[in-house]
């Protein structure tokens, strides 16, 4: 029985470098590739635009003592707010000019023939751009971010960071767009489902259940069923749910569960969701394994709950991999944040760890890769930065006996 945690929203971020941490994945999940802002300017509040004489005096002092100041003397900055604003400006400049093709590119020479064959390239599409643009719109709300920062500091004393984010309505995530989801499930049957949704039949007249493999489906039960494990605020669930007749979710955060219920989703218990005898056509597990107390048990639970022959798992995982359990369903007071089950993933690069994950985790547990892609795991920003991101692999899996 697997214990899971929420991961569609999370704790406070840290800018580390070429990889920037989403609010739910902690700084230990970041890589340092290049310095994000290297310079530090200190500004004195007493030196304003009109105080040219004071500025000139400071400059003269520097020239009078060249031995003591080999580098130009920085202007002193005494207020943390001014320093914070300037440092944010530096990070924002780096972020705006960051090459976003890195989010999606891989070194094909470092992956196996199987992974090379099943790779589906993604790109910076319209929906991803819209999410980033929305983050920039919200970034101007300085006092809202300031309030959230103060509120988080207080509320985190009483509840998990995930629940705090849900309560404040902040830290929404973006894993993949609708088009990227459809590309991963790339077959004629999925195209038929898309046409049904686009024509408005999905919420009106009955539309025939679609099987991902193109084979006829058993329509005697609840038709086509999705379950999203660790669904968070349900925004990513919304992308997938329109292709299914019924959608179930699980979520450990009580605040997030209320949000999911308000959106009309069936919320199941995080411990026994797989024990009701229901078989799911698609089980999505997006960025949960590295925040789950027993990830191997969760993989086994997902495998057992799939509809035979046609069921699929949509799995997202942050790479480089780092396990951290924010809160457990069975132990809310644990302090070490270490999982009960450790995934033996090796390697240093994205590609090396991906190959290791497939060979050492998926294959021994009877799971096979159907398609996969690389995308950024994006999160709305805060006072520090407009948005945060990590490298994410999104995979469609089937059981090895299919």
Secondary structure as GFF3:
##gff-version 3
##sequence-region A 1 402
A	DSSP	three_ten_helix	27	29	.	.	.	ID=ss1
A	DSSP	alpha_helix	52	64	.	.	.	ID=ss2
A	DSSP	alpha_helix	80	96	.	.	.	ID=ss3
A	DSSP	three_ten_helix	100	103	.	.	.	ID=ss4
A	DSSP	three_ten_helix	108	110	.	.	.	ID=ss5
A	DSSP	alpha_helix	113	118	.	.	.	ID=ss6
A	DSSP	alpha_helix	126	139	.	.	.	ID=ss7
A	DSSP	alpha_helix	142	155	.	.	.	ID=ss8
A	DSSP	alpha_helix	161	168	.	.	.	ID=ss9
A	DSSP	beta_strand	173	174	.	.	.	ID=ss10
A	DSSP	alpha_helix	178	184	.	.	.	ID=ss11
A	DSSP	alpha_helix	188	198	.	.	.	ID=ss12
A	DSSP	beta_strand	225	229	.	.	.	ID=ss13
A	DSSP	alpha_helix	235	241	.	.	.	ID=ss14
A	DSSP	beta_strand	246	250	.	.	.	ID=ss15
A	DSSP	alpha_helix	254	262	.	.	.	ID=ss16
A	DSSP	beta_strand	266	268	.	.	.	ID=ss17
A	DSSP	beta_strand	282	286	.	.	.	ID=ss18
A	DSSP	three_ten_helix	289	291	.	.	.	ID=ss19
A	DSSP	alpha_helix	295	305	.	.	.	ID=ss20
A	DSSP	beta_strand	312	318	.	.	.	ID=ss21
A	DSSP	alpha_helix	350	357	.	.	.	ID=ss22
A	DSSP	pi_helix	358	362	.	.	.	ID=ss23
A	DSSP	three_ten_helix	363	365	.	.	.	ID=ss24
A	DSSP	beta_strand	367	380	.	.	.	ID=ss25
A	DSSP	beta_strand	387	399	.	.	.	ID=ss26
###
